Amino acid sequence: MANSLIKRAISCFEAEKDALLNSDFKQLTPIRTELDSLLELLRRATLEERQAAHLRDLAERNRRLLEAAMDGIQDAQSRLWTLRQVQRSLRTYSADGKHSDFSMENRRLEKKA
């Protein structure tokens, strides 16, 4: 029984890795639900040390991938926020070093022939 649980858990860890690498975040919830159930069953089973170590290694690998994905999402959000700010205003400086903000909100370009 433990061997079939281990094989299913490894399969879930691999599916989770693939979802993270392909940015398929919608798949993470059902994979994690199944994996949590399997790990709960495995806690009650008798595992060899090498089997437990292998599962820990897979979990650690996926944790690092998840952290990298979250860092990437945060970087993208920050970049988008910066781009929105640039679109809304333009900061200029005069010859004497004073700054002034030129707002782009409610501005229209007028075409002249």
PyMOL commands that set and color helices and strands:
alter all, ss='L'
color gray80, all
select helices_A, chain A and resi 2-21+25-44+49-88
alter helices_A, ss='H'
color red, helices_A
select strands_A, chain A and resi 89-93+99-103
alter strands_A, ss='S'
color yellow, strands_A
deselect
rebuild
show_as cartoon
